[in-house]
Amino acid sequence: MFLKRLKFTKERSRFDFVLYLLSFFVIGMFGAILGRAFQFQIIERESWRSRYEAQIYADLTTPLFRRPILDRKGLPLAMSVEESSLFVNPKLISNPEAVSKTLAPIIGLSPAEISHRIGKSGRFVLIKRFISDQQAEKIRQLNINGLYLVREAKRFYPKRWLAGQLIGFVGIDGTGLEGIEKYYDTCLRATPEKKRFIRDGLVRTLWLSDDPPSGEDQRGALVLTLDSYIQYVTEKELASAAEKYRAESAQAIVMDARSFEILAMANWPPFDPNFYNFSSPEIWKNRAIVDTFEPGSSFKAILAAALLEEGLVKPTDRIFCENGSFKVPGHIIRDVHPHGWIDFSQVIQFSSNIGSAKLAMNLGAKLYASYIAKFGFGRQTGIDLPGEASGLVRPWEKWRPLDLATAAFGQGIGVTLIQLTRAFGAITNDGIMGVPKVLKEAAILESKCPEEPKESMQRIVSVSTAKTLKRILKKVTEEGGTGVSAQVPGYEVGGKTGTAQKLDPQTGTYSRRDYASIFVGFAPLEDSRIVIAVVVHNPRGATYGGVVAGPVFREIAMKVLPYLGVPHDQGKILQEAEKMDIRSVAKRY
């Protein structure tokens, strides 16, 4: 009996031991599970949550349409349109060779090129960006698993080459690369639209709380000072002269004489920003603000303003022009047409280099240089466009007597066409100079547009000086003047011609073949509305500014002044009637 009880006791102890051991094991397991759960749920909660969301959720960032660019009348110059782009998930393409052969005739790529792209790593590989709606529909009908069509915004320029260099263009990623598109890139680009969606096990998109991105932008536009009609007229007349004289290039600017708003800025040859990649980068340049050239005799207007403002000369004062030849240290200055004694207004009218040189030497280098600086030469105008050049004006302390003499007729000084335009704008605006601009209005909410120039209108010369100079510059376009070809029927106008020899980079001397033909003028004479500046580089067959550039001014002004509602000058019509048969005059109006 005792032995039986002892045996039972041993067996019970062994059972209890196993039971305790099993209990400890189970409790340990539960403890480990609870500890692991605590680690996952409490300690590493954020880490595992982010992994979960990465698998289930995804964010789709869709850039909104780039905002449109409009002219001052609201006509579109640049806009964004929706087009499809073709992408592929290579992992879902079972037969790349067959798919490549099927797609090739639809999208215009070779089967080998398509096959190469399908063979790339990744789940979202671009095959071709911006395909037509017809091509997209054909691809949809193929119903091939792994092919995706995504709607993207493409920049489109509806007026093609009109103001191409001024408007500029954007790259394939929608970033502005030239012109207005570059300067105002931050305010043309809208904030991307971000939406969250859920993906199922087959990576399909499931929209729950949020709607799919709209892909549309209704938040304003960039309105320019440009007028499409005036731009068209300017480009047409500039091209006509450039082609007639087989020029290397040409530029023209039409500016509002009161507000300094740019109504037109033309470059020849033109280019179509829709196909910028087919053009040379040299054609992309807005040479009206980038290229520097010597202004030639057009710069005599600046000299005249300085002389009149300082009271050193009156329009009727007589100057001896040395009968066409004048010696200064190291050089002989000559006039195209020799003159003896002529008055100051005729020095400008006949564009006498000798008379101008003698007057500049009387004015002095320091004082003349100060007026050159006052009129904005040697520094940027501040126009809201990228890449503007500052021009070139050497410090007056380094001028030799020859430098002072030749600076009187624009040699040794580098200017841009926008600088010349602004300087003449100050003359026509009663001596007050402003900052030229191309932005009329940024009708955009929450925009990041560059700040407008802080520099306001400033007086350069007195009202009396400006009015006197305008009457002198009127004589340039009258009979006997160098700019008679710039006369505008029915209007009194003024301006100044310029014919500047260009430096030959190989010899370092002035070329006998290459010239810049220039005319800068304003119309009408009283209460001027527009300033027009024209430069034609390296014309052939003729070189004088009055012959090459003057007619461009005339043709532009003839069309633009009536368009702006500027009435004909009745006194001008009567003067013409006295010289001509009244019936022939009547036919012109």
Buried (B, 14 or more C-beta within 10 A) or exposed (E): EEEEEEEEEEEEEEEEEEEEEEEEEEEEEEEEEEEEEEEEEEEEEEEEEEEEEEEEEBEBEBBBBBBBBBBBEEBBBBBBEEBBBBBBBBEEBEEBEEBBEBBBEBBEBEBEBBBEBBEEEEEEBEBBBBBEEEBBEBBEEEEBEBBBBEEBBBBBBEBEBBBBBBBBBBEEEBEBBBBBBBBBBEBBBBEEBEBEBBEEEEEEEEEEEEEEBEBBBEBBBBBBBBBBBBBBBBBEBBBBBBEBBEBBBBBBBBBBBBBBBBBBBBBBBBBBBBEBEEBEEEBBBBBBBBBBBBBBBBBBBBBBBBBBBBEBBEBEEEBEBBEBEBEBEEBEBEBEEEBEEBBBBBBBBBBBBBBBBBBBBBBBBEBBBEBBEBBBBBEBBBBBBBEBBBBBBBEBEEBBBBBBBBBBBBBBBBBBBBBBBBBBBBBBBBBBBBBBBBBBEBEBEEBEBBEEBEEEEEBBBBEEBBBBBBBBBBBBBBEEBBBBBBBBBBBBBBBBBBBBBBBEEEEEEBBEEBBBBBBBBBBBBEEBBBBBBBBBBBBEEBBBBBBBBBBBBBBBBBBBBEEBEBEBBEEBBEEBBEEEEEEEBEEEE
